[in-house]
Amino acid sequence: MTAVVRLVDHLARELAESGVRHVFGVGGANIEDLYDALHASGDVIRTVVAKHEFSAATMADGQARATGRLGVVAVTSGGGAVNLVPGLAEAYASRVPMLAIVGQPPTEQEGFGAFQDSSGRAGSIDARELFTPVSRYCARVDDPDSFPELLSRAVAVAQTDPKGPVVLLLPKDVQRAPVELREPLPAAPPVRTEPHLPGPTVDVLRRAQRVLVIAGEGVASADARAELADVAGRLGAWVAVTPDAKDVFDNRDARFAGVAGVMGHANVAECLRRADACLLVGTRLPALARGGLEQALAGTPVICIDPEAPFVPGTSLRGDLRDTLHALAARLAPGRHPAPAHAGPSPLPTPQAPAGSHPAAGSYAAAVASVEAALPTDAHVFVDAGNAGASAIHLLPAPREGRFVVAVGMGGMGYTFGAGTGAALATGQRTYVIAGDGAFFMHGMEVHTAVEHAAPVTFVIFNNNAHAMCATREHLFLGAVHPGNLFRPADIARGVAGMFPGLDVTRAEDGAQLRRALLRSNTSNGPAFVTLDFDPAEIPPFLPFLNIAGREPAQNEETSHERGPVRVG
């Protein structure tokens, strides 16, 4: 006899049998039935309640980036649904596979003033119009019988290049609708595009004496690190990485040239100037990754292996990335050939903070060195936006066996607090979140989620009591810092310690204390929280800033940090 269950019970079973182990979200009346079904399914799927739907989305995003598996987020209608949008936008821009299940009011109430109506009827907003631009596929489930096919299609699209988030809109009455519990439909396989390597394109690489490979996040998404290293060895190439892909190639390898773009290393531009060809792998080379390279790129043949066409002129090879690298290797001379001599990823010189600026416990270089000294080889690192992020991208080598994730798709501040927690829960590996105080004030309350679930995540907060990248831009480009971007001093560590009495919290006074606190966190099973103070006037290794740093006033000249109100209290 065929069992009859609610549609959400069927959905919970499908998720469990497809390997989903976490569902992140925030509950509410129009999604509570799904959570009820997930709770009733036993311990197979763990539900994680976030403090905000944006962070629920980034938790699913972080899990997907750390594991390669589909991330799942489930939220209610209205404000909960709308809060999801920026998280989906990041996943869309960064091509992260994710399934978003969004509750909707009961069908019979739509168009009649339903609470949180987003049906598009009677002047209400239309959820499909809202989510379609930030998803690879968006469907509303009106007929319960259509749900198995829609779910299968959505999951396949999410995992087909270009990968990204998919959205299913589920009205409350549809969630509760009785359906027959049948054998699960086989998941539609992701569509794979066969490699196509024109002979003349391969010949460009064969003839080149010096090749620069610039590898991106797509290498990690395709799990193609070994194939990348093989091709680089056969070409005798230098290898650079985009800011969001430091972990796709061994940062300690002799052929590693550094990070490309505005947070990168001068050596990459020098290698590109010397190169006979440039091979892009898993990146379209967006602006952040090509800043400072435009002139050299214009005079160099560019070949791009990626599901989408590059943002720079070149030959586009849009087959499956891993298969294409494998096919390319087969057409190159075997063996591992040394790369030509190069300077390596030496840090850019950064100017000292202007005279009269505020004393602080740390500098970015010293703090990042302390993080490097403590970082486990299998740790994941999630780097937030701002001066703290630019410093970590430029200075911190990626762990040998973990991810190094930067959300440059949308560049949203506060991404890491959810993403790092999601990755830590999904993998059980120690995860470092490196963020500034501005990012903490946006979404740092996900520390509560980490505490509730004993996630092995270490939050490292570089506190300069400012939106310092904004303040630096104002100082360098506009001539004066607006006081709104400079804050009263905040003892974040003391506040967090007061909220979470059992949490290991340290306000480090210098790099040595920072290192000791990080080493202690590595031996624990749960979260830890460490802060270190910085000067908001310190200029990070960010090319647009450094290019004009020579125009800084002399030490005896008044600076923008001294003009007007800088601190209150």
C-alpha positions in Angstrom: 0.0 0.0 0.0 1.4 3.4 -1.0 1.9 5.8 1.9 0.4 9.2 1.8 2.4 12.0 3.4 2.6 15.8 3.3 4.6 17.3 0.4 7.2 18.6 2.9 7.7 15.1 4.3 8.5 14.0 0.7 10.9 16.9 0.4 12.7 16.1 3.6 13.2 12.5 2.5 14.5 13.6 -1.0 17.0 16.0 0.6 18.2 13.3 3.0 18.6 10.7 0.3 20.5 13.2 -1.9 23.1 13.7 0.8 22.0 16.9 2.3 23.1 17.0 6.0 22.3 20.7 7.0 19.4 23.0 6.2 20.1 26.6 7.2 17.4 29.2 7.7 15.1 31.2 9.9 11.6 29.9 10.7 8.2 31.4 10.3 4.6 30.6 9.8 4.9 29.9 6.1 7.9 27.6 6.4 7.2 25.9 9.7 5.8 22.8 8.1 9.0 22.0 6.3 11.0 22.4 9.5 8.5 20.1 11.2 9.2 17.5 8.6 12.9 17.9 8.9 12.8 17.6 12.7 10.6 14.5 12.3 13.1 12.9 9.9 15.5 12.1 12.7 19.1 13.1 13.0 20.0 12.7 9.3 19.5 16.5 8.5 20.5 19.1 11.1 18.6 22.3 11.0 20.5 25.4 11.9 18.6 28.6 12.8 20.5 31.7 11.8 20.1 35.2 13.2 19.3 36.7 9.8 18.3 35.2 6.4 21.3 36.8 4.7 23.6 34.8 7.0 21.4 31.7 6.5 22.2 32.0 2.8 25.9 32.5 3.4 25.9 29.5 5.7 24.6 27.4 2.8 27.1 29.1 0.5 30.0 28.4 2.9 29.0 24.8 3.2 28.9 24.4 -0.6 32.3 26.0 -1.1 33.9 23.9 1.6 32.4 20.6 0.6 31.4 20.9 -3.1 27.9 19.7 -2.1 24.6 21.5 -2.7 23.9 24.1 0.0 20.3 24.4 1.2 18.5 27.3 2.9 14.9 27.5 3.9 13.1 30.7 4.9 9.6 32.1 5.3 7.8 34.7 3.3 7.8 38.5 3.5 10.8 40.1 5.1 12.4 36.7 5.5 12.3 36.1 1.8 13.5 39.5 0.9 16.4 39.3 3.3 17.6 36.3 1.3 18.2 38.3 -1.9 21.8 39.6 -1.2 23.0 36.1 -0.1 21.6 34.6 -3.3 23.2 37.4 -5.3 26.6 36.5 -4.0 26.0 32.8 -4.8 24.9 33.7 -8.3 27.8 36.0 -9.0 30.3 33.5 -7.5 28.6 30.4 -9.1 27.9 28.6 -5.9 25.3 25.7 -6.1 22.5 26.3 -3.7 18.8 25.4 -3.2 16.6 28.1 -1.6 13.2 27.0 -0.4 11.0 30.0 0.2 7.6 29.7 2.0 4.6 31.6 0.7 1.2 32.5 2.1 -1.7 30.0 1.5 -2.8 30.2 -2.1 -6.4 31.0 -1.3 -5.3 34.2 0.6 -3.2 35.6 -2.2 -4.5 38.7 -3.8 -6.8 39.4 -0.9 -4.4 41.2 1.5 -2.6 38.1 2.7 0.1 38.7 5.3 3.4 38.9 3.5 1.7 38.3 0.1 4.3 38.1 -2.7 2.1 36.5 -5.4 2.2 39.5 -7.7 -1.6 39.8 -7.4 -3.6 42.9 -6.4 -0.5 45.1 -6.3 1.7 42.8 -4.2 5.3 42.2 -5.0 6.0 39.2 -7.2 8.5 36.7 -5.6 9.3 35.2 -9.0 10.3 38.6 -10.3 12.3 39.2 -7.2 14.3 36.0 -7.3 14.7 35.3 -11.0 17.5 37.8 -11.5 19.6 36.3 -8.6 19.0 32.6 -9.5 19.7 30.2 -12.3 16.2 28.8 -12.0 13.1 29.9 -10.1 9.7 28.1 -10.0 6.6 28.4 -7.9 5.0 25.1 -7.0 1.2 25.4 -7.4 0.5 21.8 -8.3 1.8 19.3 -5.7 2.0 16.6 -8.3 4.5 18.7 -10.3 6.9 19.0 -7.3 9.1 16.0 -7.8 9.9 17.1 -11.4 10.5 20.7 -10.4 12.8 19.7 -7.5 14.8 17.4 -9.7 15.2 20.1 -12.4 16.2 22.7 -9.8 18.9 20.6 -8.3 20.3 19.7 -11.7 20.4 23.3 -12.8 22.1 24.4 -9.5 25.0 21.9 -10.2 25.3 22.5 -14.0 27.8 25.0 -15.2 27.5 27.9 -14.7 26.5 26.8 -11.2 24.5 28.9 -8.9 21.4 29.2 -6.6 17.9 27.9 -7.5 14.7 28.9 -5.9 11.5 27.0 -5.2 8.5 29.0 -3.9 6.2 26.8 -1.8 2.8 28.1 -0.6 1.8 26.9 2.8 -1.2 24.9 1.5 1.0 23.2 -1.1 3.5 22.3 1.6 0.7 20.5 3.5 -0.8 18.9 0.5 -1.0 15.0 0.6 1.2 13.2 -1.9 2.0 9.6 -2.4 5.4 8.6 -1.0 6.9 7.0 -4.1 10.4 5.9 -4.8 12.6 8.9 -5.3 13.1 10.2 -8.8 16.6 9.8 -10.0 18.3 13.2 -9.9 18.7 14.7 -13.3 22.5 14.6 -13.9 24.2 17.9 -14.4 24.8 18.8 -18.0 28.5 18.4 -19.0 29.9 20.1 -22.1 32.5 18.1 -24.0 35.9 19.7 -24.3 36.8 21.4 -27.5 40.4 22.2 -28.1 41.1 23.7 -31.5 44.6 22.9 -32.8 45.7 26.5 -33.3 44.7 27.3 -29.7 46.8 24.4 -28.4 49.7 25.5 -30.7 49.8 28.9 -29.0 50.5 27.2 -25.7 52.9 24.7 -27.2 55.0 27.4 -28.9 55.1 29.8 -25.9 58.4 29.9 -24.0 56.8 31.6 -21.1 53.2 31.1 -20.0 51.3 32.7 -17.1 48.3 30.8 -15.8 45.8 32.7 -13.8 43.6 30.4 -11.9 40.2 31.2 -10.3 37.5 29.9 -8.0 36.2 27.6 -10.8 39.1 25.3 -10.2 38.0 24.7 -6.7 34.4 24.3 -7.7 35.3 21.7 -10.3 37.7 20.0 -7.9 40.4 20.4 -10.6 43.5 21.3 -8.6 45.5 18.3 -9.7 44.6 18.9 -13.3 45.6 22.5 -13.0 49.0 21.6 -11.5 49.6 19.0 -14.2 48.9 21.5 -17.0 51.1 24.1 -15.3 53.9 21.6 -15.0 53.7 20.5 -18.6 53.7 24.1 -19.8 56.5 25.1 -17.4 54.2 28.0 -16.4 54.0 30.5 -13.7 50.7 30.3 -11.8 48.9 33.2 -10.3 45.5 33.1 -8.6 42.6 35.5 -8.4 41.8 37.0 -5.0 39.0 34.4 -4.3 41.1 31.4 -5.3 44.3 31.4 -3.2 43.8 27.8 -2.3 43.6 26.3 -5.9 47.4 26.2 -6.2 50.1 25.6 -3.6 51.2 29.0 -2.5 54.6 27.6 -1.5 55.3 26.0 -5.0 58.3 27.5 -6.8 56.1 28.4 -9.8 53.5 30.4 -7.7 53.6 34.0 -8.9 51.1 35.5 -6.4 47.7 37.0 -6.3 46.5 38.8 -9.4 44.7 42.2 -9.3 44.2 45.1 -7.0 45.0 43.1 -3.8 47.8 41.2 -5.4 51.5 41.1 -6.0 53.6 43.1 -8.4 55.3 39.9 -9.6 52.1 38.8 -11.4 52.2 41.9 -13.6 55.9 41.4 -14.3 55.4 37.7 -15.2 52.5 38.8 -17.5 54.7 41.3 -19.2 57.3 38.6 -19.9 54.7 36.0 -21.0 54.1 34.8 -24.5 50.6 33.6 -23.6 48.2 33.9 -20.7 45.9 30.9 -19.8 42.9 31.7 -17.6 41.5 28.7 -15.8 38.2 28.9 -13.8 38.0 32.7 -14.0 36.5 35.3 -16.3 39.1 37.7 -14.9 36.8 40.4 -13.4 38.0 43.9 -12.5 39.3 43.0 -9.0 41.5 40.2 -10.5 42.8 42.2 -13.5 43.5 45.6 -11.9 46.9 46.7 -12.9 47.2 44.0 -15.6 45.2 45.7 -18.4 48.0 47.0 -20.5 50.0 43.7 -20.4 46.8 41.7 -21.2 46.2 43.8 -24.2 49.5 42.7 -25.7 49.3 39.0 -24.8 47.3 36.1 -26.3 44.7 35.1 -23.8 43.1 31.6 -23.7 40.2 31.1 -21.2 39.0 27.7 -19.9 35.8 28.5 -18.1 32.0 27.8 -18.4 31.5 31.5 -19.4 33.4 33.8 -21.8 36.1 36.0 -20.2 35.7 39.7 -19.5 38.9 40.4 -21.6 39.5 39.7 -25.3 40.7 36.1 -25.8 39.8 32.6 -27.0 37.1 31.0 -24.9 37.1 27.3 -24.3 33.8 26.6 -22.6 33.8 22.8 -22.0 33.7 21.1 -18.6 36.7 22.6 -16.8 38.2 19.5 -15.4 37.7 17.5 -18.6 39.2 20.3 -20.7 42.3 20.5 -18.5 42.7 16.8 -18.7 42.3 16.9 -22.5 44.8 19.8 -22.8 47.4 17.9 -20.7 47.2 15.0 -23.0 48.2 17.2 -25.9 51.1 18.8 -24.2 54.6 17.3 -23.7 54.6 15.0 -20.6 56.6 15.8 -17.5 57.0 18.6 -15.1 59.1 21.5 -16.5 60.4 24.3 -14.3 59.0 27.8 -14.7 61.4 30.6 -15.7 63.0 32.4 -12.8 60.8 35.1 -11.2 60.7 37.2 -8.1 57.8 35.5 -6.3 54.9 37.0 -4.4 56.8 39.6 -2.4 54.5 41.8 -0.3 54.0 45.3 -1.6 55.5 48.1 0.5 52.8 50.0 2.4 53.2 53.5 3.8 53.2 54.1 7.5 50.1 55.6 9.1 50.2 59.4 8.9 51.6 61.4 11.8 49.1 62.2 14.4 47.0 59.1 13.8 45.8 56.9 16.6 48.0 54.4 18.5 47.1 50.7 18.0 48.3 47.3 19.1 48.9 45.8 15.7 49.8 46.3 12.1 48.3 44.3 9.3 51.5 42.6 8.4 52.4 41.6 12.0 48.8 40.4 12.7 48.6 38.3 9.5 52.0 36.8 10.4 50.6 35.7 13.7 47.6 34.2 12.0 49.9 32.3 9.6 51.9 31.0 12.5 48.8 29.5 14.2 46.8 28.4 11.2 46.4 24.6 10.9 47.2 23.1 7.6 43.7 21.7 7.1 41.9 24.8 8.3 39.4 26.8 6.2 39.9 30.5 6.0 37.0 32.9 5.2 38.1 36.5 4.6 35.6 39.4 4.8 35.6 42.7 2.9 37.6 45.8 3.8 41.1 46.6 4.9 41.3 43.4 7.0 40.4 41.3 3.9 42.8 43.1 1.6 45.6 42.4 4.0 44.8 38.7 4.4 44.4 38.2 0.7 47.8 39.8 0.0 49.8 38.5 3.0 48.3 35.2 4.2 49.3 32.0 2.4 46.4 29.6 1.9 46.4 26.5 4.1 47.6 23.4 2.2 44.5 21.3 2.8 41.7 23.8 3.4 39.7 26.4 1.6 40.6 30.1 1.4 37.3 31.8 0.6 36.6 35.4 -0.3 33.1 36.5 -1.5 34.0 38.9 -4.3 30.9 38.2 -6.3 29.0 40.9 -4.5 31.6 41.8 -1.9 29.1 42.1 0.9 30.4 42.9 4.4 29.5 40.4 7.0 29.5 37.4 4.7 32.1 35.4 6.6 30.2 35.1 9.9 27.6 32.9 8.3 29.8 31.3 5.7 32.5 30.3 8.1 30.0 28.9 10.5 28.4 26.9 7.7 31.7 25.5 6.5 32.8 24.6 10.1 29.5 22.7 10.8 29.6 20.9 7.4 33.2 19.7 7.6 34.1 19.7 11.3 37.4 21.4 10.5 38.7 24.4 12.3 37.6 27.5 10.3 39.1 31.0 10.7 36.9 34.0 10.0 39.0 37.1 9.4 36.9 40.3 9.5 36.9 43.9 10.5 34.7 45.6 13.1 32.5 47.0 10.4 31.7 43.5 9.1 31.2 42.3 12.7 28.6 45.0 13.4 26.7 44.0 10.3 26.3 40.2 10.8 28.6 39.3 13.8 25.7 38.0 15.8 26.1 34.7 14.0 28.6 34.1 16.7 25.5 33.1 18.7 24.8 30.5 16.0 28.3 29.2 16.3 28.0 29.0 20.1 24.6 27.3 19.9 25.9 24.6 17.6 29.5 24.3 19.0 30.9 25.1 15.6 34.8 24.8 15.4 35.2 28.4 14.1 37.6 31.0 15.3 36.5 34.6 14.7 39.4 37.0 14.3 38.4 40.6 14.4 40.7 43.4 13.2 39.2 46.3 15.1 40.1 49.8 13.8 36.9 51.4 15.1 36.0 52.5 11.6 34.8 51.7 8.2 38.4 52.1 7.4 38.4 51.3 3.7 35.7 54.0 3.2 37.7 56.4 5.4 40.9 55.7 3.5 39.1 56.3 0.2 37.8 59.6 1.5 41.3 60.6 2.7 43.1 59.7 -0.5 40.5 60.5 -3.1 38.3 63.2 -1.5 40.8 65.0 0.7 39.1 64.5 4.0 37.5 61.8 6.1 33.9 62.2 7.0 33.5 61.5 10.7 30.6 59.2 10.1 33.1 56.5 9.0 35.2 56.8 12.2 33.6 55.4 15.3 33.8 55.8 19.1 36.1 53.1 20.5 34.3 49.8 21.1 35.6 46.9 23.2 34.1 44.2 21.1 35.8 41.4 23.0 34.3 42.6 26.3 30.8 42.8 24.8 31.0 39.4 23.3 32.4 37.9 26.5 29.5 39.4 28.4 26.9 37.9 26.0 28.4 34.4 25.8 30.0 33.5 29.2 31.2 30.1 28.0 32.9 31.4 24.9 36.7 31.6 24.7 37.2 35.4 24.1 40.5 37.3 24.0 41.3 40.9 23.4 44.9 40.5 22.2 47.3 43.4 23.0 49.8 42.4 20.4 50.7 39.8 17.8 52.1 37.4 20.3 48.9 37.3 22.3 46.9 36.9 19.1 49.0 33.9 18.1 48.6 32.3 21.6 44.9 32.8 21.5 44.6 31.2 18.1 46.7 28.2 19.0 44.5 27.7 22.0 41.4 27.8 19.8 42.9 25.1 17.6 42.8 22.6 20.4 39.2 23.3 21.4 36.0 21.7 19.9 33.9 24.8 19.7 34.1 28.5 18.7 36.5 31.1 19.9 36.7 34.9 19.4 39.8 37.1 19.3 40.2 40.9 18.6 43.2 43.0 18.0 43.1 46.8 17.6 44.4 48.7 14.6 44.9 52.2 13.5 42.2 53.3 11.0 44.8 55.3 9.1 46.9 52.3 8.2 46.8 51.8 4.5 46.3 48.2 3.4 48.0 46.5 0.5 45.3 47.7 -2.0 46.6 48.9 -5.4 44.3 51.9 -5.9 45.5 53.2 -2.5 49.1 52.5 -3.0 49.2 54.1 -6.5 48.5 57.5 -5.0 50.2 57.1 -1.6 53.1 59.2 -2.8 50.8 62.2 -2.6 50.5 61.9 1.1 51.4 65.1 3.0 54.7 65.4 4.8 54.9 64.4 8.5 54.7 68.0 9.7 51.7 68.8 7.4 48.1 68.5 8.7 46.4 65.3 7.6 42.7 64.7 6.9 42.7 62.5 10.1 43.6 65.6 12.1 41.2 68.0 10.3 37.7 68.0 11.7 36.3 65.6 14.3 37.9 62.2 14.3 36.8 60.7 17.6 34.1 61.3 20.1 34.6 59.9 23.6 
